[in-house]
């Protein structure tokens, strides 16, 4: 599982021009799954995201979590995080999980995120063509990765 996490002052996802999810201060999560991912990986990732101290304290040090600052989470599924561009000019997505595996993992990720997050959780729609807009705060962008035993 791979997550690109961005600290934002605002983020939204639109589907066919309509806002599907939006947050103000918080974290935008671009989420991809690979074939070896499982519920244990999802559980680890949710715990990591909710507890990660990427917001500044009063001294300007990254010492606060999304819950500490009352922030929201916007999760967007993105299989292209597993795009391999080492060969040729067109990305290969063979490492991205097939929808049969990815959809249940995505649903479990969202369910666990909603249960663990202290603030609002918004999402895009799995498999939809989406437009994501954001104002990156900092900018702070991190890549979180964990793979299951498969």
N, C-alpha and C positions, 0 to 999 in steps of 0.2 A: 504494500500500500504506500502510495506516495501522496503527500499533501504539500501544496505550495500555500503557505500561510502569509498573509499580508495584513499588517496593522493599518487600519483605515479610519478616516474621519467620516466617510460615507461610502457605501457600496450598494449597488442594486443589480438585479438580473431581470432582463426583459425577455419575454417570449411572445413573438408576433406583435411586438410593440407595447404589450401590456406588462406592467411591473408584476413579476411573480414573487419577488422577495426583495427586501431592502432593510438595511440597518444604518444607523449612524455610527458613532464611535464603537469600534470593536474589531473583529477579525473576519476577513474574507478567506475562505478555504476552498481552494481548487483541489478536487479529490479524484485520484485515479487508483484502480485496482489491477493487480496482476494475478496470474493463474494460481499462485501458491498462497494467496491471502485466505484468511479464515476469521472466525469470530474472535479468536485470541488477539489477532493483529488489530482488529477493529477496536476491541476493548483497550488495548495499549494506546492506540492513537488518540482515542477520545480522552483518556486520562492525561496524556501528554499535552494535548491542545488546551484543555480546560485549566490545567495547572501551570502552563508555561508562562514565565514572568517576562513579558515583552513590553509592558507599559511602564512609563517612567514614574518614579516616586517623586517626592518633593525636592530631592537633590538632583534630579535629572538622570538617575540610574534606572536601568530596566530591572525593576524589582517588584512589579505588580502583575497579577494575572488578569484575564478578562473579567473574572468575577470581582476582583478587588476594585476595578474601575467601573463596574456596572455596564460593561460593554455587551454588544450583541454578536452573534455569529451568523454568517451567511455562507452556506455550503453549496458548492456547485460541482456536479459530477463532470469529470473531464478525462476521458480515456486517452487523449493525446499526450498526457503526462508520461505515458509509456511509449511514445514515439521514438524510434531508433533511426537516427540520421547518419550513422557511420558510413553506410554504403549508398551510392547513387544520389539522386536528387529528390527522391520522393520518400517520405518517412515510412517505415515499416511499423505496424502496430501489433506484431505477433506476440509481444509480451503483455499487451493489455488483456485483461480478463474478458472472456466472452460474456455477453449479456446474461446468460443462464447463471453464471456465477456472480457477476458484478451487481446485478439488480438486487438480489437478496442481501449482499454485503452492503450496498448503498442504503437500503432500507434499515438494516441493523445499525449502521453508522448513524443515521439521522435519529433513530429511536434512542440510541444510547446518548447521543449528543443532547437531545432534548431533556433526557433524564438527568444528565450530569451538569448541564450548563446552568449557571445562576441567572442568566438573562435570556432575552429572546433568541430564538433560533429560526432562521429563515432559510429557504432552499430554492434552488432552481428545480428543473424537471429532468429526470434521468432520460438521456437520449434525445432531448429536444435541441433544436438549434436555438442558441441563446446569445444575447448580447449582455456583456458584463461591463459595468461602469464602476469606477472606484476613484477615490482620492486617497492615495497611499500616504500614510502618516509617518514621517521620519526622513526618508522612506525606510520601512522595516519590512523585509521579505526574507522568509526562511523556508527551507525545504526539509520536511520531515519524512523519514522513510523507515519502513519496517516490513519485512517479508516473513510470511509464515513458513512452516516446515513443508507445506504442500502435501 
